[in-house]
Amino acid sequence: MINKIVIKNILEKTSSQNARFILIPFYRNGLPLESSESEKHARWGMTLLSAGTMRFRWNETNENRTKVLKEILTEIKNPVCSGNCSSSEGVCDCKLKSVPIELIHSKIVVEAKEACDTKGLQGDGIVTQNPLLVPTVTVADCVPIFLYDKETKAIGAFHSGWKGTGIAGAGVEKMIELYGSKRENICAAIGPHIGSCCYFVDEERAEYFKKNFGEKCVEKATTFKNQKDEELAKRFPYRLSLTEANLSVLRNAGIHEENIVVTEDCTCCTKFENGEDIFGSFRRQAAFLPPEVDADTRSRSMTVQAAFVIRN
């Protein structure tokens, strides 16, 4: 049985509505893998709307991203740091390092042995066994997917846009190829993304997903939250579940259901009880801008989130 969680509920229960990021455990055999003094486990995380945009391009500088990620990684205790590991200059050499990649909506997965290994590269997934590295992708309605092998300690973070659906399977195969991972040992997490409640598609895309990822991915839109959705459904009459599509990919890759955790939040419409939005969303923030708005301006209008996996 698939494990399900709701980030909104976790934040409200812990009075963390002002948090800038979340950290969540992986699940194995239906239970969360909580770290202890004797054994540390990887966790996956995301920045939230309150952290500001984490937009990333190799030819751009995003000072907010640099600042926020540095603060997050400083706040998270590094499990491999003994506290007595300073170099001759008196600076700790065990600092966690975020490893980025420029996204292109593909199924390309790269390996990072060192932080510089992805420099200049384009793709949509990163895997590593280096405990100092934090594979980081960006999302704003697309699906963040995370993998962790508790035996080999390999981790991976992946951006799965609709065009790149299937990259989770490519990530599993890459971990098997590079690290000797076994399918039954790999844990997977599907993070917050746009839900079928807000994702309307045309018949061509609906048929593509049904053919490649199963009938459960698609349903005819018959009920609506508001007039805007009802009007939208006249052009895009089907609802698409990226959750079901990626669950199909993970099952076909041999990942056990009890080792998968899925968030049920929708980045487009999930709000706190006070009405405040929790996540950045392309559809909510940028999709309905006037047609004359160019693609780059549209892209900069949404709050992109950093999605990462960390070994502690």
C-alpha angles and dihedrals in degrees: 000000000000115000114233131197137172116221092199091059093047092052094046094044091053093041089242099135089127094052117126095208144012132223119201132182124238118243129235126182089355096305133097115257100235118187121239136184090268099044132027122202132197120256131197127221149174138203115241134223090270091064093063127230121336093190112162133198126153091230095050137071118221107187093183092055092048092048097045096045091048090052093047094050091045090052093051112079113238109230094205094055112098095188089241098075103100118142123234088275090059095248122126111248093198099078116142113246127206111227114205136189130192109248124232102167094256139128092246115134122186133192123235117201091162131021093254095054094093096044110136093000127132124209140099108254140050129193129185146161094203107112091207094060126086111197106218131189131169131239140177106175094335117107122268110206126188133193131196131179108200092197101050093025090228116153136188141185123202139186111216113190117173091267091050097047104140097047090111088065090048088052092053091051091048091053090049092048098045104032106021092246118174119224093232091057097051118101120200136198129194109204132206116304140146110305130219085256088074106020113093120177138180126253094264094057092041091055091047092056095043091051096046104030108022142268093280091071095070138048134169113259108242105149128046139198094216146354093270092060091046090054091046091053091061087071098027106034100174134074116222124208110205087182092063092043093054093043086057089052093049094047091050088050089058099254112151115239093230087060094056126087122192128193114221096203120116112219090211103052111012110115138172117256089262090060098254118140116244104196140039113252134188093205095048098040106030116008095081097049114123115283092245090066107104123235096253094051090046090051092050091051094071128074105242116206129215114232117195146164123217133189103236 
